[in-house]
Amino acid sequence: MCYNMDMTNFKKNDIFEAEVLDLTHEGQGVVKIDSFPFFVDNALPGERIKMHVLKVGKSFGFGRVDEFISQSKHRVTQLNLDYLRTGIADFGHLSYDEQVKFKHKQVVDILRKTAGKSDYPVLPVVEAIKTINYRNKAQIPVQMIDGLLTTGFYRKNSHTLIPVEDFYIQHPEIDAVVLFLRDEFRKINLQAYDEKTRKGWLRNIVVRRAFHTGEMMITLVVTSKKLPEKVELVIDHLVERFTNIKSVQLNINSGTGSFILGKEFILLYGKDFITDLMLDKTYQISAPAFYQVNTPQAEKLYETAYDFAGLKPGDVVIDAYSGIGTIGISMADRVAKVYGMEVVPAAVENAKRNAQLNELENTHYEVGTAEKIMPKWLSEGIKPDVIFVDPPRKGLDEGFIKAAAMMNPRRIVYISCNPATFARDVVRFEAEGYLLDKVQPVDLFPQTHHIELVASFNKNKRG
């Protein structure tokens, strides 16, 4: 969008009094000065603020709140602002009721804008059981600050570490493990990895805690498999202090990219998995495997998906992007056969093992992309009644959508963690004759801007 005005009217450090008009999807307040938009952290619609200009671009700028002239009745005032600065809880300053309303509106608006229709039935958001301390996994960066190994989280859009001790949305025992390791590593003068000098050993601490069993897995992301002096002693102290730790591993990442995990894992203690329950089924979870971070809400999510599918005892089902098998295995005793595929070999081994663990004989898993595996299955005479798909944030490849439609299921059930890519895929599915029936947002990520959803597509008809 262009603005017919001289941009030199605005410069860094200017102060303006303004009203906050809206929120961005990431929780920033929207302020307009002479129709020119600024995005402001920690500002809510309806508030009047004194805004300090931080940066001015060609079509928008960024500001900060210098002073609140009036505040929203929906503001949460008792909040550590580091949660907003880092994005740990970028909606934490907004009451939960309003978070839910905003997320519902976000799904409706994105569908209207991208798919071009306003009559899609988006049901009310399934609210979270717990709105804090719910995450079962943490990936905590480590840096040296003032000569001390420090844990925390990056300031948004940077690699500047902000020290954090209480992460607010993680299970408290995860925080306790991180702080214990931080303090023990300080005692032995362990050096964190420095991105500039490329020196140092420890990059990240990754902690998983199974919701139902309480079992914990610790993964230290490091630059070398060689253990610095006294690290083994720290591991001994760790497992003595936290007796529910069942696995401690190294992950070797000597690269310079932004990926957290490397490909190689080395077991230091226990076994290479932890065990948890979901919908009364047992799962072994390996370090690289995907597993939903909010277990009770994930159970609601999957139950919604099964309800949308209208499963019948004789159905043949495909679980695309099957991961460790949570979706397919949870419904296997409701249908005749479950086929799953996944590109991560370790996850497929997990899925096979999990099927055996639950004494299931009607599941089949293969390594590979859905675009290649589904046409092969079709040539083998496999005809699914329902396809479940749970892709990453980038959504579905167009080739997948064509391959899924070619298999001619009566219904496709789509689980999405990104409404924007989901809305794009709605258009593609409808072009293949699969019409969007209904959408159920489920809040797996309270205090953040993220929202999960389940949708069903029916062949050539709505409802």
Order of alpha helices (4+ residues) and beta strands (2+ residues): beta-beta-beta-beta-beta-alpha-alpha-beta-beta-beta-alpha-beta-beta-alpha-beta-beta-beta-beta-alpha-beta-alpha-beta-alpha-beta-alpha-beta-alpha-beta-alpha-beta-beta
